[in-house]
């Protein structure tokens, strides 16, 4: 499970890029979305890291 953890942000970034392109927005317009995806992904990774230390 942990070895596929890097796929979460990649998939979310790709989905966000596709959404922006299909709705006529530029990548610069979606900057807040990219930041949110990055923060959420770091949070998930940190949670898994802490859980692996505890167990």
N, CA, C and O atoms as CSV, one atom per row, in Angstrom:
chain,resi,resn,atom,element,x,y,z
A,1,UNK,N,N,0.822,-1.195,0.000
A,1,UNK,CA,C,0.000,0.000,0.000
A,1,UNK,C,C,0.866,1.258,0.000
A,1,UNK,O,O,0.592,2.206,-0.737
A,2,UNK,N,N,1.895,1.263,0.816
A,2,UNK,CA,C,2.732,2.458,0.908
A,2,UNK,C,C,3.506,2.730,-0.371
A,2,UNK,O,O,3.816,3.881,-0.677
A,3,UNK,N,N,3.817,1.687,-1.115
A,3,UNK,CA,C,4.589,1.913,-2.336
A,3,UNK,C,C,3.763,2.603,-3.417
A,3,UNK,O,O,4.325,3.151,-4.365
A,4,UNK,N,N,2.444,2.582,-3.288
A,4,UNK,CA,C,1.578,3.264,-4.247
A,4,UNK,C,C,1.126,4.635,-3.759
A,4,UNK,O,O,0.299,5.283,-4.401
A,5,UNK,N,N,1.657,5.072,-2.644
A,5,UNK,CA,C,1.250,6.339,-2.046
A,5,UNK,C,C,1.559,7.529,-2.954
A,5,UNK,O,O,0.835,8.525,-2.938
A,6,UNK,N,N,2.617,7.433,-3.738
A,6,UNK,CA,C,2.983,8.538,-4.623
A,6,UNK,C,C,1.986,8.713,-5.762
A,6,UNK,O,O,1.978,9.756,-6.417
A,7,UNK,N,N,1.149,7.717,-6.008
A,7,UNK,CA,C,0.173,7.814,-7.092
A,7,UNK,C,C,-0.990,8.745,-6.756
A,7,UNK,O,O,-1.645,9.269,-7.657
A,8,UNK,N,N,-1.248,8.951,-5.479
A,8,UNK,CA,C,-2.368,9.812,-5.080
A,8,UNK,C,C,-2.191,11.237,-5.614
A,8,UNK,O,O,-3.089,11.734,-6.295
A,9,UNK,N,N,-1.069,11.914,-5.334
A,9,UNK,CA,C,-0.950,13.278,-5.869
A,9,UNK,C,C,-0.866,13.319,-7.393
A,9,UNK,O,O,-1.370,14.253,-8.017
A,10,UNK,N,N,-0.236,12.316,-7.991
A,10,UNK,CA,C,-0.142,12.300,-9.454
A,10,UNK,C,C,-1.532,12.194,-10.068
A,10,UNK,O,O,-1.860,12.922,-11.006
A,11,UNK,N,N,-2.342,11.292,-9.540
A,11,UNK,CA,C,-3.701,11.125,-10.059
A,11,UNK,C,C,-4.531,12.388,-9.838
A,11,UNK,O,O,-5.261,12.819,-10.731
A,12,UNK,N,N,-4.418,12.977,-8.654
A,12,UNK,CA,C,-5.184,14.192,-8.371
A,12,UNK,C,C,-4.740,15.355,-9.251
A,12,UNK,O,O,-5.574,16.133,-9.715
A,13,UNK,N,N,-3.433,15.481,-9.487
A,13,UNK,CA,C,-2.937,16.531,-10.381
A,13,UNK,C,C,-3.465,16.331,-11.800
A,13,UNK,O,O,-3.893,17.288,-12.446
A,14,UNK,N,N,-3.435,15.095,-12.282
A,14,UNK,CA,C,-3.927,14.828,-13.637
A,14,UNK,C,C,-5.420,15.114,-13.762
A,14,UNK,O,O,-5.866,15.696,-14.750
A,15,UNK,N,N,-6.181,14.707,-12.762
A,15,UNK,CA,C,-7.622,14.984,-12.779
A,15,UNK,C,C,-7.873,16.485,-12.767
A,15,UNK,O,O,-8.756,16.974,-13.471
A,16,UNK,N,N,-7.102,17.217,-11.969
A,16,UNK,CA,C,-7.269,18.663,-11.883
A,16,UNK,C,C,-6.901,19.340,-13.206
A,16,UNK,O,O,-7.586,20.263,-13.645
A,17,UNK,N,N,-5.825,18.882,-13.835
A,17,UNK,CA,C,-5.419,19.442,-15.128
A,17,UNK,C,C,-6.498,19.189,-16.178
A,17,UNK,O,O,-6.843,20.085,-16.949
A,18,UNK,N,N,-7.026,17.977,-16.204
A,18,UNK,CA,C,-8.086,17.655,-17.164
A,18,UNK,C,C,-9.316,18.517,-16.912
A,18,UNK,O,O,-9.932,19.019,-17.852
A,19,UNK,N,N,-9.671,18.687,-15.647
A,19,UNK,CA,C,-10.821,19.534,-15.311
A,19,UNK,C,C,-10.605,20.969,-15.797
A,19,UNK,O,O,-11.493,21.569,-16.403
A,20,UNK,N,N,-9.425,21.506,-15.527
A,20,UNK,CA,C,-9.144,22.886,-15.931
A,20,UNK,C,C,-9.200,23.041,-17.446
A,20,UNK,O,O,-9.776,24.003,-17.955
A,21,UNK,N,N,-8.606,22.098,-18.161
A,21,UNK,CA,C,-8.570,22.189,-19.625
A,21,UNK,C,C,-9.961,22.043,-20.239
A,21,UNK,O,O,-10.289,22.738,-21.200
A,22,UNK,N,N,-10.777,21.147,-19.690
A,22,UNK,CA,C,-12.103,20.940,-20.273
A,22,UNK,C,C,-13.050,22.100,-19.993
A,22,UNK,O,O,-14.014,22.307,-20.729
A,23,UNK,N,N,-12.782,22.853,-18.937
A,23,UNK,CA,C,-13.642,23.989,-18.616
A,23,UNK,C,C,-13.048,25.328,-19.068
A,23,UNK,O,O,-13.573,26.388,-18.728
A,24,UNK,N,N,-11.963,25.277,-19.827
A,24,UNK,CA,C,-11.405,26.478,-20.428
A,24,UNK,C,C,-10.562,27.339,-19.508
A,24,UNK,O,O,-10.361,28.521,-19.790
A,25,UNK,N,N,-10.069,26.786,-18.425
A,25,UNK,CA,C,-9.211,27.536,-17.509
A,25,UNK,C,C,-7.749,27.246,-17.823
A,25,UNK,O,O,-7.417,26.192,-18.367
A,26,UNK,N,N,-6.888,28.181,-17.478
A,26,UNK,CA,C,-5.457,27.944,-17.638
A,26,UNK,C,C,-4.923,27.277,-16.369
A,26,UNK,O,O,-5.591,27.244,-15.336
A,27,UNK,N,N,-3.716,26.752,-16.474
A,27,UNK,CA,C,-3.107,26.122,-15.300
A,27,UNK,C,C,-2.831,27.154,-14.212
A,27,UNK,O,O,-2.847,26.836,-13.023
A,28,UNK,N,N,-2.580,28.386,-14.627
A,28,UNK,CA,C,-2.348,29.450,-13.649
A,28,UNK,C,C,-3.624,29.762,-12.865
A,28,UNK,O,O,-3.563,30.121,-11.689
A,29,UNK,N,N,-4.776,29.625,-13.518
A,29,UNK,CA,C,-6.050,29.846,-12.825
A,29,UNK,C,C,-6.294,28.786,-11.752
A,29,UNK,O,O,-6.988,29.049,-10.770
A,30,UNK,N,N,-5.736,27.607,-11.929
A,30,UNK,CA,C,-5.959,26.522,-10.986
A,30,UNK,C,C,-4.870,26.377,-9.946
A,30,UNK,O,O,-4.724,25.315,-9.341
A,31,UNK,N,N,-4.101,27.441,-9.733
A,31,UNK,CA,C,-2.968,27.370,-8.809
A,31,UNK,C,C,-3.403,27.008,-7.388
A,31,UNK,O,O,-2.729,26.227,-6.717
A,32,UNK,N,N,-4.516,27.566,-6.929
A,32,UNK,CA,C,-4.994,27.246,-5.579
A,32,UNK,C,C,-5.339,25.763,-5.460
A,32,UNK,O,O,-5.094,25.145,-4.424
A,33,UNK,N,N,-5.896,25.208,-6.504
A,33,UNK,CA,C,-6.228,23.788,-6.494
A,33,UNK,C,C,-4.992,22.919,-6.393
A,33,UNK,O,O,-4.985,21.916,-5.679
A,34,UNK,N,N,-3.933,23.307,-7.117
A,34,UNK,CA,C,-2.684,22.548,-7.039
A,34,UNK,C,C,-2.093,22.615,-5.636
A,34,UNK,O,O,-1.570,21.623,-5.129
A,35,UNK,N,N,-2.176,23.774,-5.019
A,35,UNK,CA,C,-1.658,23.923,-3.656
A,35,UNK,C,C,-2.466,23.069,-2.684
A,35,UNK,O,O,-1.898,22.422,-1.804
A,36,UNK,N,N,-3.786,23.066,-2.840
A,36,UNK,CA,C,-4.630,22.246,-1.961
A,36,UNK,C,C,-4.336,20.763,-2.138
A,36,UNK,O,O,-4.275,20.019,-1.159
A,37,UNK,N,N,-4.157,20.333,-3.374
A,37,UNK,CA,C,-3.829,18.930,-3.637
A,37,UNK,C,C,-2.498,18.579,-2.984
A,37,UNK,O,O,-2.360,17.512,-2.385
A,38,UNK,N,N,-1.529,19.463,-3.095
A,38,UNK,CA,C,-0.220,19.214,-2.497
A,38,UNK,C,C,-0.315,19.126,-0.980
A,38,UNK,O,O,0.292,18.244,-0.372
A,39,UNK,N,N,-1.065,20.026,-0.367
A,39,UNK,CA,C,-1.212,20.020,1.092
A,39,UNK,C,C,-1.921,18.747,1.557
A,39,UNK,O,O,-1.508,18.129,2.538
A,40,UNK,N,N,-2.972,18.361,0.864
A,40,UNK,CA,C,-3.700,17.144,1.230
A,40,UNK,C,C,-2.801,15.918,1.076
A,40,UNK,O,O,-2.816,15.026,1.924
A,41,UNK,N,N,-2.029,15.873,0.008
A,41,UNK,CA,C,-1.142,14.734,-0.228
A,41,UNK,C,C,-0.045,14.650,0.827
A,41,UNK,O,O,0.303,13.562,1.285
A,42,UNK,N,N,0.493,15.793,1.207
A,42,UNK,CA,C,1.510,15.803,2.267
A,42,UNK,C,C,0.888,15.365,3.586
A,42,UNK,O,O,1.521,14.652,4.364
A,43,UNK,N,N,-0.336,15.783,3.841
A,43,UNK,CA,C,-1.030,15.360,5.055
A,43,UNK,C,C,-1.251,13.858,5.092
A,43,UNK,O,O,-1.060,13.224,6.130
A,44,UNK,N,N,-1.651,13.290,3.972
A,44,UNK,CA,C,-1.851,11.840,3.895
A,44,UNK,C,C,-0.523,11.116,4.101
A,44,UNK,O,O,-0.455,10.134,4.839
A,45,UNK,N,N,0.524,11.600,3.452
A,45,UNK,CA,C,1.839,10.970,3.589
A,45,UNK,C,C,2.345,11.065,5.025
A,45,UNK,O,O,2.913,10.107,5.548
A,46,UNK,N,N,2.144,12.207,5.658
A,46,UNK,CA,C,2.584,12.372,7.046
A,46,UNK,C,C,1.811,11.445,7.977
A,46,UNK,O,O,2.379,10.880,8.912
A,47,UNK,N,N,0.526,11.292,7.722
A,47,UNK,CA,C,-0.288,10.386,8.537
A,47,UNK,C,C,0.208,8.952,8.414
A,47,UNK,O,O,0.363,8.256,9.418
A,48,UNK,N,N,0.456,8.511,7.187
A,48,UNK,CA,C,0.976,7.156,6.993
A,48,UNK,C,C,2.349,6.995,7.636
A,48,UNK,O,O,2.650,5.944,8.203
A,49,UNK,N,N,3.175,8.019,7.551
A,49,UNK,CA,C,4.502,7.954,8.154
A,49,UNK,C,C,4.404,7.796,9.667
A,49,UNK,O,O,5.099,6.968,10.255
A,50,UNK,N,N,3.549,8.583,10.290
A,50,UNK,CA,C,3.375,8.495,11.743
A,50,UNK,C,C,2.804,7.135,12.130
A,50,UNK,O,O,3.225,6.542,13.123
A,51,UNK,N,N,1.858,6.647,11.357
A,51,UNK,CA,C,1.279,5.339,11.667
A,51,UNK,C,C,2.303,4.217,11.544
A,51,UNK,O,O,2.267,3.257,12.315
A,52,UNK,N,N,3.212,4.330,10.585
A,52,UNK,CA,C,4.239,3.295,10.460
A,52,UNK,C,C,5.226,3.362,11.621
A,52,UNK,O,O,5.796,2.341,12.006
A,53,UNK,N,N,5.431,4.538,12.176
A,53,UNK,CA,C,6.314,4.645,13.337
A,53,UNK,C,C,5.666,4.071,14.591
A,53,UNK,O,O,6.349,3.515,15.451
A,54,UNK,N,N,4.354,4.205,14.691
A,54,UNK,CA,C,3.652,3.742,15.882
A,54,UNK,C,C,3.428,2.233,15.892
A,54,UNK,O,O,3.375,1.613,16.953
A,55,UNK,N,N,3.298,1.655,14.715
A,55,UNK,CA,C,2.980,0.220,14.667
A,55,UNK,C,C,4.098,-0.541,14.071
A,55,UNK,O,O,4.016,-1.763,13.947
